[in-house]
Amino acid sequence: MSMAMTPRRNRSSGTPALEWLDRHPQGAPMMQTARELLAVQAVLAGTLPPALARRIRVARIDGPQITVMVPGPAHAARLRQMTEAAAGRIREAGWPVERIVVRIDAAMDRTWTEKPRREAEPLGEDALRSFEDLERRVAPGPLADAIGRLLRHHRS
């Protein structure tokens, strides 16, 4: 008696987390702020050279002031040269911006990826005997020294 397997139904409501946040009383203002930051960032990026536009982050909109983060002093200096024109473009897009403040956030360039673990297996007794034999046959020099270090490391 064979029964056809029906696919498992997803027990969640199917509503993505962002949609849920958008409808949640505490999440909706946060989502609105995120949308505004991204929209201003897009307008600002459109006024900048592409290499600089990729390195900026609009961090805060505080009334007529926008705070923009950059990864270093060179980016900050370049952006500061362009803030008047950029503020004008942002005003044209509908935000009442009077001032753009540039701040440096050195952490923007950091990557927080974890280094992969080294998965080295210890040398077995047969391998160690082979290296000992090789060490006896190799002429003194850098190769013999390296083999000696390898043996000391694996014997300890």
C-alpha positions, 0 to 999 in steps of 0.5 A: 500500500503506497501513499503519495507523499504530499509536500510539507506545508510551511507552518509560518504565515508566509509573511516576510519579517520586513512586512511584519516589522512594517505592520508592528506598532514599534517596527513601523517607525523604524522601517519608515526611518530606514526607508528615508535613510535609503532614499536620501542615500540613493539621491546623494549617491546619484550626485557623487562619483561612483567610487565615492558613492559606494563608500557612503552611508547616510546615518541620520536625518535630523531635521535640516541636517543629514549625517553621512558616514565615510570610511576615512579622511580622504573620503571625508575630504572629497565629500565635504567638497561636494556637500553644497551641490549634494544638499541642493540635489537632495532639496530638489528631491523633496527633503528640506536639507540645509546641511550635510555633516560628514563623519568618519567611521573607520569600522566601515572598511572592516570585515567581520568574517570569521577566519576558517578553522585550520583542519590539519590532522596530526602526522601518524607514526609512519609519516613521522618515521619517514620524515626522520629518515628523510632528515638523515638523508638531506644535506644540512641547510634550510630543507633539513632545518624545516624537516627538523622543525616539523618533527619537533612540532609533531613530537611535542 
